[in-house]
Amino acid sequence: MAGIPKKTLRALIALKPVSIALTGSAGGGEMGKRSDVESAVIFQGRNYISRRKLKKFTTERLKIYPFRFEEILKLKAKSPFANKFYFWWLSHNSKTVYGERILENVKVKLTASDLREEIDHARGVALAAMVSLRNGDKETARWGFTKSCLLATAAAVGLKRKCPASSYQEAVKMGSVVFPRWKRLIRKAEQMRRRGGTPSEQDIFDNLECLYFIRTNL
């Protein structure tokens, strides 16, 4: 599993966080060759340090995100994501490397409304991927295509099976059964997430159609 370089980890520990965790594909053990190493640094009270001040520790591959412990307890974060699904996903795809196991122990009870909110968010990301592709930004188009397809599938599985898929691999496995019409698309999104590549314009439109179908039929 890819992780935080030892020198960087020591520097982050010196800032006195209560927890440092790998998140996303690094935390869930699903790293692809194009995946970033994402990490959460959780501070309590006045010890909080902003993302701007943590920027000096980031690299092209390593992304560091600060959190307030008090906000995690309330399942709130200053992010563009659907908050409750976001923390649910973090709880299943995080691995603490220092301090308290905070993210792994977050308790989130998702409702159908929370899952639909994640699908709505994914539709916005999918639209942004189309704009990125047309503007020649292939990397952002790939990110938007893969994330929107796979996370929306994970949430949509929850609307059909009562419990969302908790990993990318699970989203592919369960989504291919629950939504056989979109099996090829879902599998392509996961393959592209792991191996890289650029979605075609047809992939983009198929994804938009898939997300519209999911949102209007569940």
C-alpha positions as CSV (number, residue, x, y, z in Angstrom):
1,M,0.0,0.0,0.0
2,A,1.3,3.5,-0.9
3,G,1.6,5.8,2.0
4,I,2.9,9.1,3.4
5,P,6.7,9.5,3.2
6,K,8.3,9.0,6.7
7,K,9.8,12.5,6.7
8,T,6.5,14.1,5.8
9,L,4.7,12.0,8.4
10,R,7.1,13.1,11.1
11,A,6.5,16.7,10.2
12,L,2.8,16.3,10.3
13,I,2.9,14.5,13.7
14,A,4.9,17.5,15.0
15,L,1.8,19.7,14.3
16,K,0.0,17.7,17.1
17,P,-3.0,16.3,15.3
18,V,-5.2,13.7,17.0
19,S,-5.2,11.5,13.9
20,I,-3.6,11.0,10.5
21,A,-5.2,8.6,8.1
22,L,-4.9,7.5,4.5
23,T,-8.2,7.9,2.7
24,G,-9.8,7.1,-0.6
25,S,-8.2,4.4,-2.8
26,A,-5.0,4.5,-0.6
27,G,-7.0,3.9,2.6
28,G,-9.1,1.3,1.0
29,G,-6.2,-0.6,-0.7
30,E,-7.5,0.1,-4.2
31,M,-4.7,2.2,-5.6
32,G,-4.3,2.4,-9.4
33,K,-1.3,3.6,-11.2
34,R,-2.8,7.1,-11.6
35,S,-4.3,7.3,-8.1
36,D,-3.2,10.1,-5.7
37,V,-2.3,9.3,-2.1
38,E,-4.9,11.2,-0.2
39,S,-4.6,11.7,3.6
40,A,-6.7,13.3,6.3
41,V,-5.0,15.2,9.2
42,I,-7.5,15.7,12.0
43,F,-7.0,18.5,14.5
44,Q,-8.9,19.3,17.7
45,G,-9.9,22.7,18.8
46,R,-7.3,25.5,18.5
47,N,-4.7,23.2,17.1
48,Y,-6.4,23.2,13.7
49,I,-4.1,24.1,10.8
50,S,-5.6,25.2,7.4
51,R,-5.1,23.6,4.1
52,R,-3.1,26.6,2.9
53,K,-0.5,26.1,5.6
54,L,-0.4,22.3,5.0
55,K,0.2,22.9,1.3
56,K,4.0,22.8,1.7
57,F,3.7,19.1,2.6
58,T,1.8,18.2,-0.5
59,T,3.3,16.9,-3.8
60,E,2.0,16.1,-7.2
61,R,1.0,12.6,-5.9
62,L,0.3,13.3,-2.2
63,K,-2.8,15.3,-1.2
64,I,-3.3,16.4,2.4
65,Y,-6.7,17.5,3.8
66,P,-7.2,19.0,7.3
67,F,-10.3,18.2,9.3
68,R,-11.7,19.5,12.5
69,F,-12.5,16.7,15.0
70,E,-15.5,18.6,16.2
71,E,-17.0,18.8,12.6
72,I,-16.4,15.1,12.0
73,L,-18.5,14.3,15.1
74,K,-21.3,16.3,13.5
75,L,-20.7,14.7,10.0
76,K,-20.0,18.1,8.6
77,A,-17.1,19.2,6.4
78,K,-16.3,22.2,4.2
79,S,-16.4,20.2,1.0
80,P,-18.3,20.1,-2.2
81,F,-19.5,16.5,-1.6
82,A,-22.7,15.1,-0.2
83,N,-21.6,15.1,3.5
84,K,-23.2,12.0,4.9
85,F,-22.3,9.8,2.1
86,Y,-18.8,11.3,2.0
87,F,-18.2,10.4,5.7
88,W,-19.8,7.0,5.2
89,W,-17.3,6.3,2.3
90,L,-14.4,7.6,4.4
91,S,-15.4,5.3,7.3
92,H,-15.0,2.3,4.9
93,N,-12.0,3.6,3.0
94,S,-9.6,5.0,5.6
95,K,-6.6,3.6,7.4
96,T,-5.1,5.4,10.4
97,V,-1.3,5.7,10.3
98,Y,-1.0,7.8,13.5
99,G,-3.2,8.5,16.5
100,E,-6.8,7.7,17.1
101,R,-8.8,5.6,14.7
102,I,-11.4,8.4,14.2
103,L,-12.5,8.0,10.6
104,E,-12.8,4.2,10.7
105,N,-15.0,4.5,13.7
106,V,-17.4,7.2,12.3
107,K,-21.0,6.0,12.6
108,V,-23.2,7.1,9.7
109,K,-26.7,6.0,9.1
110,L,-27.6,6.7,5.5
111,T,-31.2,7.4,4.3
112,A,-32.6,7.1,0.8
113,S,-32.4,10.9,0.6
114,D,-28.7,10.8,1.4
115,L,-28.1,8.3,-1.4
116,R,-30.0,10.3,-3.9
117,E,-28.1,13.4,-2.8
118,E,-24.9,11.6,-3.7
119,I,-26.3,10.6,-7.1
120,D,-27.3,14.2,-7.8
121,H,-23.8,15.3,-6.9
122,A,-22.3,12.7,-9.3
123,R,-24.5,14.0,-12.1
124,G,-22.9,17.4,-11.6
125,V,-19.4,15.9,-11.7
126,A,-20.3,13.9,-14.8
127,L,-21.4,17.1,-16.6
128,A,-18.1,18.8,-15.6
129,A,-16.3,15.8,-17.1
130,M,-18.0,16.5,-20.4
131,V,-16.9,20.2,-20.3
132,S,-13.3,19.1,-19.4
133,L,-13.1,16.7,-22.3
134,R,-14.3,19.3,-24.7
135,N,-11.7,21.8,-23.3
136,G,-8.9,19.2,-23.8
137,D,-8.4,18.6,-20.1
138,K,-8.1,14.8,-20.3
139,E,-7.0,14.2,-16.8
140,T,-9.9,16.0,-15.2
141,A,-12.3,14.4,-17.6
142,R,-11.0,11.0,-16.6
143,W,-11.3,11.8,-12.9
144,G,-14.9,13.1,-13.3
145,F,-16.0,10.2,-15.5
146,T,-14.7,7.5,-13.2
147,K,-15.6,9.1,-9.9
148,S,-19.2,10.0,-10.9
149,C,-19.9,6.6,-12.4
150,L,-18.5,4.5,-9.6
151,L,-19.7,6.5,-6.6
152,A,-23.2,7.0,-8.0
153,T,-23.3,3.2,-8.7
154,A,-22.2,2.6,-5.1
155,A,-25.0,4.8,-3.8
156,A,-27.6,3.4,-6.2
157,V,-26.8,-0.1,-5.1
158,G,-27.9,1.1,-1.6
159,L,-31.3,2.1,-2.9
160,K,-31.8,-1.3,-4.4
161,R,-30.1,-3.5,-1.8
162,K,-30.5,-1.4,1.4
163,C,-26.7,-1.1,1.8
164,P,-24.4,0.8,-0.5
165,A,-21.3,-0.7,-2.1
166,S,-18.4,0.2,0.2
167,S,-15.5,0.0,-2.3
168,Y,-14.9,0.5,-6.0
169,Q,-14.6,-3.2,-6.6
170,E,-17.8,-3.9,-4.7
171,A,-19.5,-1.1,-6.8
172,V,-18.5,-2.9,-10.0
173,K,-19.5,-6.3,-8.8
174,M,-22.8,-5.4,-7.3
175,G,-23.6,-2.7,-9.9
176,S,-23.0,-5.0,-12.8
177,V,-25.7,-7.3,-11.3
178,V,-28.2,-4.7,-10.2
179,F,-27.8,-2.6,-13.4
180,P,-26.9,-5.1,-16.2
181,R,-27.7,-2.5,-18.9
182,W,-24.8,-0.4,-17.6
183,K,-22.3,-3.2,-16.8
184,R,-19.9,-2.4,-19.6
185,L,-19.8,1.3,-18.6
186,I,-19.3,0.6,-14.9
187,R,-16.4,-1.9,-15.6
188,K,-14.8,0.6,-18.0
189,A,-14.9,3.3,-15.4
190,E,-13.1,1.1,-12.9
191,Q,-10.5,-0.1,-15.4
192,M,-9.8,3.6,-16.3
193,R,-9.6,4.5,-12.6
194,R,-6.9,1.9,-12.1
195,R,-5.0,2.0,-15.3
196,G,-5.5,5.5,-16.7
197,G,-6.8,6.5,-20.1
198,T,-9.2,9.1,-21.5
199,P,-13.0,8.6,-21.7
200,S,-14.4,9.0,-25.2
201,E,-17.3,11.4,-25.9
202,Q,-19.5,8.3,-26.1
203,D,-18.4,7.2,-22.6
204,I,-19.3,10.7,-21.3
205,F,-22.8,10.6,-22.8
206,D,-23.4,7.0,-21.7
207,N,-22.5,8.0,-18.2
208,L,-24.8,11.0,-18.2
209,E,-27.6,8.7,-19.5
210,C,-26.9,6.1,-16.9
211,L,-27.0,8.6,-14.0
212,Y,-30.2,10.1,-15.3
213,F,-31.7,6.6,-15.5
214,I,-30.6,5.8,-12.0
215,R,-31.9,9.0,-10.5
216,T,-35.3,8.8,-12.2
217,N,-36.0,5.1,-11.7
218,L,-34.9,4.6,-8.0
